[in-house]
Amino acid sequence: MTAPERLKSRIEPRHCGWCGLRLPEEGRVGRPRRYCSQSCRQRAYERRSAVQRGGLPEDAVVLSAGELTDLQDRLFQLRCAAEDVVTAAEDGAAPGELKDLAAQVVRSARGLERLR
């Protein structure tokens, strides 16, 4: 790993490999944390074991029906928020209104980051 890559990894916030919550910055001695708790670590292990037993590739992503529905809902919210920005821009919306709509797009996109 080059020096800029190491610096970048120190600057960017890290997220739990299971639940997606932001990992705390303190205690950065040794190997970087991948999970926020022992519970998340255990759930990730169980998922990896199930994937291996099922003969799926290591990088396979397995979602329950509920998780898939939640993902589809959040993607729909993001698309609607983006369409609102386009419509407002075409209608000649004021810069303040466009800024508010763009902030909504950012909030929707952040909600999708929970998939980490």
N, C-alpha and C positions, 0 to 999 in steps of 0.2 A: 504494500500500500504506500503510495507516495505521500509526501508531506501535505499537499493540498487536500488529498482525500481524507487524511487523518483529521485535519483541521475542520473540514466540512462535516465529518461525522460528530465532532464535538459541538458544532454550532446547531445543527438541525436537531429538533426534538425527536426523541425516539418514542415509539408506541408499543404497547403490549402485543405480542404475536398472537394472542388469543382473542382478547376483548377489544383491543384497539385503544384503550385508555393511554394517556400520555404517561410515560415513565418518569419517575423523579430524577432530577439532575444530580443530586448528591450521591456520594459513595461511588464515584466513577473509577475506583481502583480495580485493576484486573479486567477480566472479560466483561464486555457490556451485557447488561441484563436484557433478556428477551421477553420476560413476562413480569406482570405487576405483582403477582402473588403465586403462592404454591398451588392454589386452586386452578388458576389459569394454566400453569405449567402442567398440571396433571391432566386437565381437559385436552390440551394440545397433544400430550403423549397418547392419550386414549384415541384421539382422532387419527394420529399417525399410525398407531397399531391397527386400527380398523381399516385404514386405507391399504396397509400392507397385506392384511388378511384377505381383502377383497381383490387383490391382484391389480390394483390401480397404480399408475405411476406415482413416484414420490411427490411430484409437484401438482398432483391432482387437487382440485378444490371441491370439497363436498359440502353442499348446503342442504339443510332440511327444507321442507316445503314452506315452513313459516319464514325461514331466513330468506328464501328466494322471493316470496311475496313482499317482504319488507324491503328488499333490495329494489324490486320493481317499483314499489311505491315511491321510494326515495329518488329513483331515476326519473320517474314521471314528474315529481315535484321540481327537480332540477330543470327538466326540459320546459316545463310551464314557466318557471322563473326566467329562463333565457328568452322564451318567446315574448314574455311581458316586456323585456328590455327592447327587443326588436320592434315591437308594436309601438311602444312609447317613443322610440327614436324616429320611426316613420311618421308619427303624428306630431312631431316637433315638440316633444316634452322639454321642460326646463331642465337645466343641468342638475339641479338639486334632486329632482324626481328621478332622473336617470341614475344618479349616484345611489339613491335609496334602493332602486330596483337592482342595480349591480351588487349592492351589499346583500340583497336577498339571494342572488345567485351564489355568492360566496358562502353564505350560511348553508344553503342546500348542498353545495359541493363538500363542505366540511362534514356534513352528516353522512356522506358516502365514504368518507375516510375511515369510518368505524369498521370497515371490512378488513383492516390489516390483521 
